[in-house]
Amino acid sequence: ALKKGGYVMIKDHPCKIAEISFSKTGKHGSAKAKIVGIDIFNANKYEEVAPSSHNLDVPNVGRKEYTLVDIQSDGYVSLMDDQGNTKEDIKLPEDTIGESIRSMFDDGKQVVVCVLTACGIEKIISGKED
């Protein structure tokens, strides 16, 4: 069952459900569910209207924390997990989150970043001082 705050795929985008409403059954057919979701990677808004009896895809959303090791000149970051494995295929976001992570790192602080993963896409969503 879908509920507000859960995740659903809308038009091939992994979205967090912002609102969900159901209409009553009409003279012909079944009850409909109207789902409004916000894309978890780019914050775009998507809507879906589907019969409430139908199945919808739910993305497998994961979060993992990494220690920031280095920021390359091209914007890619070098990250390390708890086991000491490095990851260097994620770009620092070019927004206020990315700026705050860069300034903490430039000040010589130990920074831990949270990476959100869904549908083969990875994005840094937050950073904090360790």
N, C-alpha and C positions, 0 to 999 in steps of 0.2 A: 504494500500500500504506500502510495506517495503522500508526503506531508510537507508542510512549509518548512524550509531549512534543509530539506533533503536534496538529493541530486537526481537529475534526469537528463537524457539526451534530447535536445530539441533542435531539429534541422541539422543533425550531425555536430552539434556543439554541446560540450559538457556544461550543464547549467545548474546553478543552485536555485531551488524553487523559491520565488519571492511571494507569489500568491497562487492559490488554487481554489477554484469554485466549481460547483456542480449544478447543472440545470436538471429540472425534472424531466421525466419521460413525456414525450409528446404523444399525439394521436398515432403517429407512425414512428417506430424506432425506439432507440434506447436513450438513457441519460447520457449527457455529454459532460466531459470535464474540461475546463478551461485552465490551462497552466501558463503562468508567466514566470520565465526564468531569466536569471542574469548569468551570462557566460563567465565562468570562473577564471578565464585567462585575460579577456579584454574588456569585461564589464558591459558588453552589448546586451540589449534586452531582446528576448525572443518569446513568442507566444505560440501555443499549440492548443488546438481544440481536437479532442479525440473522444470516441465513445468510451464511457467509463468501464466497459467490459473488456476493452482491448489492453494488450500488454504494451508497455513502453520500455525502451532500453534504459538501464541505469549505468552510468560510468563508474569504473572502479577508481575512486579518488584516493590518493595516498599523500601523506606528508612525511618528510624526513628532514632531520636537522643535520647540517654539515658545518664544520669549522672552516672559515675562510682562510686560505693559505696565501693567495696572491690575486691581484687584479691585473690582467694583461692590458697592454696599450690599446688593443682592438675591442676591449669591453668584455671579453670572456673572463670568467673567474676560475680559479683553481680551488677546488673544495676537497675536504677530507672527512670521511665518515668515522664512526666509532672504532671500526676495525682497522683503520689506517689506509683504506683504499681511497685513491684520488679520483676525482671527476673533473674534467676540464671542458665539457661540451655545453655549458650553460652560460648565457650572457647576462650581465648585470642589467636589471631593468632600467630604462632611461626615464625615470620618474622620481618623485620625492623619496620613495623607498630606496632606489638605487643611489641617490645622492647622499642619503643619511648613512647607508652602508659604507660608501666610499669615504665619507668624512671621518667615520669612526675608524676605518682601516688606516687612513692617512695619519690619524692621531696616534697610531701605534697600539690601538686597543685590540684585544682578542675578540673577533666577531663571529657569532653563530648565526647562520642563515637558515630559513625554513624554505624548503623546496616543495611545491605542490606538483603532483604528477597525475595525469589522466589522459587516456587515449593516446599514449605515446608522446605527449607534450609535457615538457617540464618548465617550470617558471619559479623564480625566486619571489616569494610573496612577503617576506619580512626578514628583518635582521635585528639582532640585539647584541649587547655587550655581554661577554661571558664572565 
